[in-house]
Amino acid sequence: MDPAQTALDGAFWITAGAIALLLVLSGMFSGSETALTAASRGKLRVRADKGDRGAVRALNITEDNERLIGSVLLGNNLVNILATSLATAMFTRLFGESGVALATLIMTLLVLIFAEVLPKTYAITNAEAAASRAAPVIAVVISVFSPIVSAVRFFVRGVLRVFGVKTDPDSHILAVREEIAGALNLGHSEGVVEKEDRDRILGALDLGDRTVEEIMLHRSRIEMINADDPPRTILEQCLESSHTRLPVYKDDPENIIGVIHAKDLLRTMYRLIEGTEDERKGIETFAITDVAMPPYFIPDTTSLDEQMRQFLRRRTHFALVVDEYGSLEGLITLEDILEEIVGEITDEFDPDADHPIRKAEDGQFMVDGAMTIRDLNRATDWSLPDDEANTVAGLVIHEAQTIPSPGQVFSFHGFRFEVVSRKDNRLTRLKIRPLVS
């Protein structure tokens, strides 16, 4: 029988058809792996909520990525090895010993183009749609290969354990929060996401990881009312204050006995003077303890997320922060927490002079020492560390290992810090600029 007849016999066409089918299966495995690992679980959830059963399957099988990848890789390797073996046998039969090299070359090109690049390119372009279509088939593959994959997984974990590598079978490739934060930062660097939008979303995500101690108003800056002051003095203080709620103390500023709301004070004052001939005598009968609300104390370790829930549950916006010994540390309001999400909230009672950061004529930034490092980073898009200190002044003191005097200059973390003013042991104003490399 001559070679021409051999090439056209039934065995040749059966083998060629089997190789073509195996290449199709290889492309399906490759594309499915890419689609199911690249698809966004959030987008798959949206499709599932709209009634897409394939998306529901995709969500279920991607819960265990290790089992998914193991099954797909096993199937892909089986069909690729079988296709290559059949091609080698067929070309050896046709061309003798040179058929091995020819089969290797041709199968490499076919697998690369039709079983790898083409299906994976499609899967990346249409990840969610491809994942929904592939999920029912891959679910069957996972069920068939489950015993083998389980044995392989057990062996692989044993080998990794020998080298000191621990695996968590319940963890996802990326945690949801890190995935969102990474996408936002990438989008911002590429100009797709605005800085303000990124800061708002990241601020909301960070609430559970931050405590009230980081953003509270320190006790040295709290405006308080002395319960022993004359009623007229208390009234004048409330009218001149830019705050609607003020803590009330008796004898010692540490002894907070209540919180007065400006509206409650004015209503009570109005009732006292209404209908009286002598308004002064009416005011003198005022007792602040009758109007003040009970103080609400919280520990300094409370997370911002939990505290916001407490504010909403208690229908109050004002809390006093104490340390583990019960000593007053500061106060926090609902507005302070919201500012961590939306940025600085100002109104007509916030004078421009109180803005914590200004750019000087020489290009340096004039910063209030009490400004938090996080707020400074958000305002300037810097990345100063806030692990050791919450405020800019605290960072300088921590790095300098002393309380600097006005005029002293320090350089660390790629920035130049100049102390502009100091009050007692507090650094009140600093000049900051990035160091030019």
RODO-2510 file (C-alpha; in nm, 4 decimals, decimal comma):
residues 437
     n   res          X          Y          Z
     1     m     0,0000     0,0000     0,0000
     2     d     0,1501     0,3357    -0,1021
     3     p     0,1715     0,6434     0,1257
     4     a    -0,1089     0,8193    -0,0588
     5     q    -0,3493     0,5389     0,0146
     6     t    -0,2310     0,5263     0,3752
     7     a    -0,2995     0,8980     0,4156
     8     l    -0,6551     0,8590     0,2985
     9     d    -0,7595     0,5483     0,4914
    10     g    -1,0202     0,5542     0,7652
    11     a    -0,7740     0,5483     1,0537
    12     f    -0,6178     0,8730     0,9369
    13     w    -0,9455     1,0618     0,9283
    14     i    -1,0592     0,9176     1,2599
    15     t    -0,7309     1,0245     1,4213
    16     a    -0,7460     1,3715     1,2643
    17     g    -1,1047     1,4140     1,3828
    18     a    -1,0100     1,3036     1,7334
    19     i    -0,7239     1,5546     1,7416
    20     a    -0,9576     1,8333     1,6275
    21     l    -1,2105     1,7391     1,8958
    22     l    -0,9393     1,7307     2,1616
    23     l    -0,8204     2,0769     2,0542
    24     v    -1,1750     2,2062     2,0921
    25     l    -1,1932     2,0562     2,4422
    26     s    -0,8532     2,2062     2,5266
    27     g    -0,9744     2,5480     2,4127
    28     m    -1,2881     2,5061     2,6239
    29     f    -1,0832     2,4202     2,9332
    30     s    -0,8416     2,7097     2,8795
    31     g    -1,1147     2,9639     2,8125
    32     s    -1,3257     2,8404     3,1048
    33     e    -1,0344     2,8661     3,3461
    34     t    -0,9625     3,2235     3,2385
    35     a    -1,3288     3,3262     3,2400
    36     l    -1,4103     3,1776     3,5799
    37     t    -1,1006     3,3219     3,7500
    38     a    -1,1209     3,6624     3,5807
    39     a    -1,4960     3,7158     3,6161
    40     s    -1,6092     3,9625     3,8799
    41     r    -1,8187     3,7918     4,1465
    42     g    -2,0097     4,1169     4,1870
    43     k    -2,1105     4,1200     3,8199
    44     l    -2,1917     3,7499     3,8333
    45     r    -2,4184     3,8193     4,1307
    46     v    -2,6020     4,0855     3,9297
    47     r    -2,6531     3,8385     3,6441
    48     a    -2,7672     3,5715     3,8902
    49     d    -3,0209     3,8101     4,0451
    50     k    -3,1623     3,8634     3,6955
    51     g    -3,2247     3,4901     3,6581
    52     d    -2,9071     3,3731     3,4831
    53     r    -2,8662     3,0112     3,5988
    54     g    -2,5183     2,9920     3,4486
    55     a    -2,4093     3,2812     3,6677
    56     v    -2,5478     3,1006     3,9728
    57     r    -2,3429     2,7930     3,8793
    58     a    -2,0354     3,0101     3,8229
    59     l    -2,0709     3,1655     4,1686
    60     n    -2,1019     2,8210     4,3264
    61     i    -1,7997     2,6629     4,1592
    62     t    -1,5758     2,9668     4,2189
    63     e    -1,6310     2,9367     4,5936
    64     d    -1,3482     2,6806     4,5927
    65     n    -1,0920     2,8136     4,3464
    66     e    -0,8409     2,5430     4,4336
    67     r    -1,0786     2,2636     4,3337
    68     l    -1,1890     2,4554     4,0227
    69     i    -0,8365     2,5169     3,8950
    70     g    -0,7260     2,1630     3,9781
    71     s    -1,0135     2,0076     3,7820
    72     v    -0,9724     2,2350     3,4806
    73     l    -0,5961     2,1859     3,4672
    74     l    -0,6369     1,8097     3,4943
    75     g    -0,8843     1,8032     3,2065
    76     n    -0,6740     2,0418     2,9989
    77     n    -0,3563     1,8416     3,0455
    78     l    -0,5320     1,5151     2,9637
    79     v    -0,6702     1,6368     2,6298
    80     n    -0,3464     1,8161     2,5350
    81     i    -0,1293     1,5102     2,6070
    82     l    -0,3730     1,2793     2,4280
    83     a    -0,3922     1,5092     2,1251
    84     t    -0,0134     1,5337     2,1058
    85     s     0,0241     1,1564     2,1359
    86     l    -0,2274     1,0929     1,8557
    87     a    -0,0610     1,3523     1,6343
    88     t     0,2807     1,1979     1,6926
    89     a     0,1518     0,8501     1,6043
    90     m    -0,0234     0,9782     1,2928
    91     f     0,2717     1,1787     1,1600
    92     t     0,5152     0,8979     1,2400
    93     r     0,2975     0,6654     1,0365
    94     l     0,2981     0,9120     0,7467
    95     f     0,6557     1,0409     0,7499
    96     g     0,8550     0,7986     0,9585
    97     e     1,0959     0,9201     1,2271
    98     s     1,0811     1,2816     1,1000
    99     g     0,7128     1,2811     1,1880
   100     v     0,7946     1,3313     1,5588
   101     a     0,9523     1,6724     1,4957
   102     l     0,6762     1,7661     1,2519
   103     a     0,4040     1,6645     1,5000
   104     t     0,5702     1,8678     1,7752
   105     l     0,5867     2,1793     1,5566
   106     i     0,2323     2,1537     1,4214
   107     m     0,0716     2,0669     1,7581
   108     t     0,2569     2,3500     1,9325
   109     l     0,1143     2,5991     1,6828
   110     l    -0,2357     2,4508     1,6959
   111     v    -0,2466     2,4356     2,0774
   112     l    -0,0988     2,7845     2,1144
   113     i    -0,3404     2,9499     1,8719
   114     f    -0,6662     2,7543     1,8990
   115     a    -0,6421     2,6073     2,2497
   116     e    -0,4730     2,8900     2,4418
   117     v    -0,4543     3,2395     2,2921
   118     l    -0,7874     3,2470     2,1057
   119     p    -1,0159     3,1116     2,3839
   120     k    -0,8372     3,3028     2,6583
   121     t    -0,8564     3,6293     2,4646
   122     y    -1,2305     3,5803     2,4218
   123     a    -1,2703     3,4851     2,7883
   124     i    -1,0891     3,7967     2,9106
   125     t    -1,2955     4,0182     2,6793
   126     n    -1,6283     3,8653     2,7873
   127     a    -1,5417     3,7197     3,1275
   128     e    -1,8863     3,7152     3,2922
   129     a    -2,0737     3,5939     2,9835
   130     a    -1,8141     3,3241     2,9124
   131     a    -1,8157     3,2140     3,2775
   132     s    -2,1953     3,1796     3,2736
   133     r    -2,1843     2,9629     2,9584
   134     a    -1,8947     2,7465     3,0745
   135     a    -2,0111     2,6930     3,4340
   136     p    -2,2596     2,4047     3,3695
   137     v    -1,9987     2,2027     3,1760
   138     i    -1,7182     2,2758     3,4225
   139     a    -1,9466     2,1771     3,7114
   140     v    -1,9759     1,8300     3,5558
   141     v    -1,5983     1,8147     3,5040
   142     i    -1,5403     1,9059     3,8681
   143     s    -1,7771     1,6306     3,9821
   144     v    -1,6060     1,3686     3,7622
   145     f    -1,2507     1,4660     3,8587
   146     s    -1,3296     1,5408     4,2237
   147     p    -1,1660     1,2253     4,3722
   148     i    -0,8460     1,2707     4,1709
   149     v    -0,8283     1,6431     4,2431
   150     s    -0,8808     1,5825     4,6155
   151     a    -0,5906     1,3375     4,6207
   152     v    -0,3681     1,5772     4,4261
   153     r    -0,4654     1,8649     4,6529
   154     f    -0,3797     1,6622     4,9620
   155     f    -0,0417     1,5718     4,8142
   156     v     0,0327     1,9329     4,7113
   157     r    -0,0520     2,0692     5,0554
   158     g     0,1742     1,8087     5,2111
   159     v     0,4640     1,9129     4,9884
   160     l     0,4043     2,2823     5,0614
   161     r     0,3870     2,2114     5,4338
   162     v     0,7313     2,0511     5,4129
   163     f     0,8652     2,3815     5,2817
   164     g     0,6829     2,5837     5,5500
   165     v     0,4041     2,7153     5,3245
   166     k     0,0585     2,7176     5,4853
   167     t    -0,2538     2,7202     5,2712
   168     d    -0,6013     2,8358     5,3645
   169     p    -0,8569     2,6380     5,1633
   170     d    -1,1387     2,8763     5,2600
   171     s    -0,9671     3,1964     5,1498
   172     h    -1,0368     3,3616     4,8176
   173     i    -0,7658     3,4730     4,5792
   174     l    -0,8381     3,8312     4,6793
   175     a    -1,0429     3,9602     4,9726
   176     v    -1,3327     4,1799     4,8671
   177     r    -1,2039     4,4907     5,0428
   178     e    -0,8530     4,4628     4,9003
   179     e    -0,9971     4,3969     4,5572
   180     i    -1,2109     4,7123     4,5709
   181     a    -0,9271     4,9243     4,7110
   182     g    -0,6863     4,7962     4,4466
   183     a    -0,9342     4,8651     4,1671
   184     l    -0,9949     5,2193     4,2936
   185     n    -0,6251     5,3000     4,3244
   186     l    -0,5579     5,1570     3,9799
   187     g    -0,8488     5,3504     3,8332
   188     h    -0,7237     5,6707     3,9947
   189     s    -0,3701     5,6209     3,8636
   190     e    -0,5118     5,5687     3,5144
   191     g    -0,7330     5,8769     3,5378
   192     v    -1,0622     5,6849     3,5321
   193     v    -1,1593     5,7429     3,8974
   194     e    -1,1519     6,0921     4,0488
   195     k    -0,9493     6,1421     4,3660
   196     e    -1,2560     6,2583     4,5601
   197     d    -1,4554     5,9500     4,4598
   198     r    -1,1679     5,7210     4,5543
   199     d    -1,1248     5,8899     4,8932
   200     r    -1,4963     5,8662     4,9753
   201     i    -1,5234     5,4949     4,8999
   202     l    -1,1955     5,4059     5,0714
   203     g    -1,2974     5,6190     5,3700
   204     a    -1,6194     5,4197     5,4058
   205     l    -1,4299     5,0904     5,3761
   206     d    -1,1816     5,1948     5,6458
   207     l    -1,4389     5,2760     5,9158
   208     g    -1,4250     4,9262     6,0605
   209     d    -1,0450     4,9371     6,0932
   210     r    -1,0178     5,2742     6,2683
   211     t    -1,1037     5,3821     6,6220
   212     v    -1,2579     5,6972     6,7657
   213     e    -0,9252     5,7810     6,9284
   214     e    -0,7794     5,8552     6,5842
   215     i    -1,0238     6,1311     6,4910
   216     m    -1,1628     6,2618     6,8212
   217     l    -1,1241     6,6234     6,9281
   218     h    -0,8629     6,6203     7,2045
   219     r    -0,9782     6,7348     7,5482
   220     s    -0,7382     7,0306     7,5384
   221     r    -0,9474     7,1779     7,2556
   222     i    -1,2927     7,1047     7,3977
   223     e    -1,5068     7,4066     7,4807
   224     m    -1,6906     7,3409     7,8094
   225     i    -1,9417     7,5109     8,0342
   226     n    -1,8850     7,5458     8,4068
   227     a    -2,2070     7,4554     8,5848
   228     d    -2,1199     7,7007     8,8637
   229     d    -2,1042     8,0015     8,6302
   230     p    -2,3877     8,2567     8,6518
   231     p    -2,6776     8,1882     8,4138
   232     r    -2,6072     8,5035     8,2125
   233     t    -2,2444     8,3968     8,1598
   234     i    -2,3583     8,0535     8,0444
   235     l    -2,6054     8,2123     7,8029
   236     e    -2,3399     8,4440     7,6587
   237     q    -2,0951     8,1547     7,6173
   238     c    -2,3513     7,9463     7,4288
   239     l    -2,4487     8,2358     7,2028
   240     e    -2,0871     8,3157     7,1168
   241     s    -1,9887     7,9530     7,0595
   242     s    -1,9863     7,8041     6,7081
   243     h    -2,1035     7,4701     6,8516
   244     t    -2,4619     7,3666     6,9237
   245     r    -2,3687     7,1121     7,1918
   246     l    -2,1318     7,1821     7,4805
   247     p    -2,0251     6,9559     7,7697
   248     v    -2,1058     7,0781     8,1202
   249     y    -1,8671     7,0115     8,4081
   250     k    -1,8788     7,0768     8,7809
   251     d    -1,5754     7,1624     8,9961
   252     d    -1,3297     6,9777     8,7653
   253     p    -1,3258     6,9633     8,3827
   254     e    -1,2865     6,5864     8,4187
   255     n    -1,6209     6,5715     8,5991
   256     i    -1,8654     6,5973     8,3084
   257     i    -2,2210     6,6020     8,4402
   258     g    -2,4120     6,6639     8,1195
   259     v    -2,4316     6,8079     7,7687
   260     i    -2,6276     7,1212     7,6879
   261     h    -2,7901     7,1815     7,3498
   262     a    -2,8214     7,5448     7,2410
   263     k    -3,1863     7,4974     7,1409
   264     d    -3,2776     7,3507     7,4791
   265     l    -3,0996     7,6385     7,6531
   266     l    -3,2756     7,9067     7,4493
   267     r    -3,6184     7,7439     7,4914
   268     t    -3,5724     7,7287     7,8687
   269     m    -3,4443     8,0874     7,8866
   270     y    -3,7392     8,2052     7,6815
   271     r    -3,9891     8,0315     7,9092
   272     l    -3,8221     8,1849     8,2169
   273     i    -3,8411     8,5428     8,0922
   274     e    -4,1789     8,5140     7,9182
   275     g    -4,4492     8,6891     8,1108
   276     t    -4,2127     8,8246     8,3775
   277     e    -4,1688     9,1941     8,4347
   278     d    -3,8063     9,1607     8,5370
   279     e    -3,6198     8,9517     8,2750
   280     r    -3,3044     8,9563     8,4864
   281     k    -3,4760     8,7825     8,7779
   282     g    -3,6225     8,5268     8,5395
   283     i    -3,2804     8,4401     8,3992
   284     e    -3,1262     8,4172     8,7461
   285     t    -3,3634     8,1318     8,8326
   286     f    -3,2140     7,9211     8,5517
   287     a    -3,0403     7,5949     8,6572
   288     i    -2,8315     7,4308     8,3884
   289     t    -2,8601     7,0859     8,5471
   290     d    -3,2357     7,0959     8,4720
   291     v    -3,1679     7,1355     8,0989
   292     a    -2,8486     6,9373     8,0397
   293     m    -2,8811     6,5925     7,8862
   294     p    -2,6994     6,2969     8,0471
   295     p    -2,3474     6,2573     7,9074
   296     y    -2,2766     5,9675     7,6723
   297     f    -1,9334     5,8112     7,7312
   298     i    -1,7592     5,5663     7,4978
   299     p    -1,4209     5,3883     7,5170
   300     d    -1,1402     5,5129     7,2923
   301     t    -1,1081     5,1693     7,1308
   302     t    -1,4544     5,1802     6,9690
   303     s    -1,4381     5,1435     6,5909
   304     l    -1,5778     5,4240     6,3796
   305     d    -1,8154     5,1843     6,2063
   306     e    -1,9605     5,0643     6,5367
   307     q    -1,9799     5,4173     6,6762
   308     m    -2,1729     5,5422     6,3737
   309     r    -2,4219     5,2595     6,4266
   310     q    -2,4520     5,3567     6,7941
   311     f    -2,5137     5,7212     6,7033
   312     l    -2,7928     5,6213     6,4651
   313     r    -2,9403     5,3736     6,7132
   314     r    -2,9368     5,6176     7,0053
   315     r    -3,0453     5,9109     6,7876
   316     t    -2,7633     6,1266     6,9213
   317     h    -2,4664     6,2926     6,7518
   318     f    -2,2319     6,3612     7,0427
   319     a    -2,0160     6,1340     7,2604
   320     l    -1,7353     6,1840     7,5115
   321     v    -1,4325     5,9559     7,4754
   322     v    -1,2632     5,8059     7,7825
   323     d    -0,9577     5,5845     7,8223
   324     e    -0,9318     5,2540     8,0089
   325     y    -0,9052     5,4411     8,3405
   326     g    -1,2202     5,6438     8,2766
   327     s    -1,0316     5,9694     8,2219
   328     l    -1,1660     6,2090     7,9599
   329     e    -0,9675     6,1962     7,6365
   330     g    -1,1811     6,3934     7,3957
   331     l    -1,5116     6,4015     7,2145
   332     i    -1,6458     6,2780     6,8844
   333     t    -1,9541     6,3643     6,6819
   334     l    -2,1387     6,1996     6,3960
   335     e    -2,0071     6,4784     6,1730
   336     d    -1,6490     6,3758     6,2543
   337     i    -1,7188     6,0228     6,1283
   338     l    -1,8981     6,1457     5,8159
   339     e    -1,6000     6,3698     5,7389
   340     e    -1,3841     6,0568     5,7158
   341     i    -1,6004     5,9592     5,4186
   342     v    -1,6946     6,2822     5,2417
   343     g    -1,4114     6,5084     5,3532
   344     e    -1,4194     6,8309     5,5532
   345     i    -1,7718     6,9631     5,6209
   346     t    -1,7823     7,3379     5,6783
   347     d    -2,0614     7,5883     5,7343
   348     e    -2,0994     7,9595     5,8000
   349     f    -1,9777     7,9127     6,1578
   350     d    -1,6426     7,7652     6,0519
   351     p    -1,4081     8,0616     5,9933
   352     d    -1,1570     8,0353     5,7095
   353     a    -0,8763     8,1016     5,9547
   354     d    -0,9419     7,7641     6,1152
   355     h    -0,8605     7,5716     5,7985
   356     p    -0,5946     7,3201     5,9068
   357     i    -0,3848     7,3380     5,5873
   358     r    -0,2804     7,6273     5,3667
   359     k    -0,0257     7,6628     5,0913
   360     a     0,2256     7,9394     5,1633
   361     e     0,3740     8,1710     4,9025
   362     d     0,7020     7,9771     4,9036
   363     g     0,5180     7,6603     4,8011
   364     q     0,5326     7,4976     5,1443
   365     f     0,2202     7,3818     5,3241
   366     m     0,1294     7,5499     5,6516
   367     v    -0,0352     7,2769     5,8589
   368     d    -0,2119     7,2783     6,1943
   369     g    -0,0240     7,0455     6,4275
   370     a    -0,3506     6,8847     6,5415
   371     m    -0,4431     6,7866     6,1863
   372     t    -0,4574     6,4106     6,1449
   373     i    -0,2049     6,2491     5,9135
   374     r    -0,4873     6,0773     5,7281
   375     d    -0,6565     6,4115     5,6512
   376     l    -0,3244     6,5579     5,5374
   377     n    -0,2638     6,2623     5,3066
   378     r    -0,6122     6,2939     5,1603
   379     a    -0,5758     6,6676     5,1033
   380     t    -0,2323     6,6462     4,9406
   381     d    -0,2292     6,2892     4,8026
   382     w     0,0813     6,2160     5,0106
   383     s     0,1530     5,8891     5,1896
   384     l     0,2917     5,9846     5,5310
   385     p     0,2717     5,6879     5,7723
   386     d     0,0125     5,6975     6,0510
   387     d     0,1132     5,3800     6,2358
   388     e     0,2926     5,5513     6,5241
   389     a     0,0981     5,8792     6,5491
   390     n    -0,2448     6,0140     6,4576
   391     t    -0,1571     6,3825     6,4120
   392     v     0,1130     6,5672     6,2210
   393     a     0,2559     6,7073     6,5455
   394     g     0,2593     6,3571     6,6929
   395     l     0,4530     6,2270     6,3922
   396     v     0,7179     6,4984     6,4277
   397     i     0,7539     6,4384     6,8020
   398     h     0,7771     6,0626     6,7463
   399     e     1,0476     6,0949     6,4819
   400     a     1,2406     6,3675     6,6652
   401     q     1,2183     6,1802     6,9990
   402     t     1,1782     6,5192     7,1659
   403     i     0,9428     6,8178     7,1730
   404     p     1,0989     7,0562     6,9165
   405     s     1,1240     7,4312     6,9524
   406     p     1,0035     7,6825     6,6914
   407     g     1,2465     7,7089     6,4025
   408     q     1,3782     7,3539     6,4244
   409     v     1,3791     7,1597     6,0967
   410     f     1,3570     6,7840     6,0439
   411     s     1,3645     6,5607     5,7382
   412     f     1,2088     6,2155     5,7322
   413     h     0,9825     6,0027     5,5123
   414     g     1,0833     6,2153     5,2137
   415     f     0,9496     6,5437     5,3595
   416     r     1,0908     6,8522     5,5304
   417     f     0,9172     6,9586     5,8533
   418     e     0,9728     7,3010     6,0093
   419     v     0,8219     7,3883     6,3471
   420     v     0,6585     7,7301     6,3170
   421     s     0,4916     7,7713     6,6549
   422     r     0,4519     7,5848     6,9815
   423     k     0,2196     7,6348     7,2776
   424     d     0,3339     7,4728     7,5998
   425     n     0,4178     7,1174     7,4888
   426     r     0,1980     7,1238     7,1778
   427     l     0,3226     7,1940     6,8259
   428     t     0,0544     7,4202     6,6859
   429     r     0,1835     7,5088     6,3366
   430     l     0,4297     7,3419     6,1008
   431     k     0,5609     7,3988     5,7500
   432     i     0,5868     7,0882     5,5336
   433     r     0,7152     7,0324     5,1834
   434     p     0,8267     6,7234     4,9903
   435     l     1,2016     6,6872     4,9484
   436     v     1,3093     6,7208     4,5869
   437     s     1,5191     6,4188     4,4912
***
